[in-house]
Amino acid sequence: MTYAARSPHATHRWIALAVFGLAVFVAAAIGGLGVSGTSTEYNGLEQPAWAPPSWLFGPVWTVLYVMIALAGWLVWQRVGFTLPIWLYTAQLVLNAIWTPLFFGAGQYGLAFADIAVLWLLIGATVVTFWKVRRGAALLLLPYWAWVTYASALNLAIWQLN
């Protein structure tokens, strides 16, 4: 499938970058709403030997969220609000609700179901982004890799706890 190219006005492009950044920030913030003490909770869980230290999550997600925002913005510039951006939005929503499910509600199984669907949606987003702007798809690959690792970690924690 090919998407029609579009050329948004320069001012709108920068506003859109801010909107994409804000959307990703909101997804991250929703993930943290009402969920305090995640580091303490994480450290109190039975974990596999390959689990990362809790301090690593903040820096990793900060970098990934910047890359996610840039990727969405780059594709939006080419095709606007078409299928690739709707897939992008859907994966961002699932990303936002994982933390409240896992930490806020302690629903490790439901969180695993969420992250499994999230993983599939990231894959679909990468495929559609690749058709529009390969650089944007490449920006999502570290995110997809981290979610792959996080999925395995979620599953292991669910089984151990």
C-alpha positions, 0 to 999 in steps of 0.5 A, a space after each residue: 500500500 502506498 500513501 499519498 505524500 503531503 507537504 505541510 506548511 513549515 510552521 505547522 510542521 514544528 507545531 506538529 512536532 510539539 504535538 507528537 512530543 506532547 502525545 508521547 509525554 502524555 502517554 508516559 505521564 498516564 503510565 505513571 498516574 496513580 502509580 507511585 513507588 514503582 521502583 520499590 514494588 519492582 525491587 520487591 518482586 521475584 525476578 529472573 536473574 536477567 532483570 535490569 536494575 530499576 534505575 535503568 528504566 527511566 533513562 531507557 524510556 526517555 530516549 525511546 520516547 524521544 525516538 517514538 515522537 520523532 518517528 510519528 512526526 516524520 511519518 505524519 509529515 508525509 501522509 497525515 492522519 492515515 493508517 500508519 498514524 492510527 496504528 502509531 496512536 493505538 500502540 501509544 495507548 497500549 503503552 500508556 496503560 501497561 504501567 497502571 496494569 502492571 504496577 498500579 493494579 498488580 495484574 501481571 497477566 493482564 499487563 502481559 496481554 497488553 504488552 503482547 498486543 502492544 508488541 504486535 502493534 509496534 510491528 505493524 507500525 514499523 511495517 507501515 512506517 517503512 513504506 512511508 519513511 524508512 528512517 522513521 521505521 528505524 527509529 522504532 526498532 530500539 523501542 520494539 526491541 525493548 518491548 520484546 525484552 520487557 514482554 519476556 520480563 513481564 512474563 517471567 515476573 508473572 510466572 514467578 509471582 
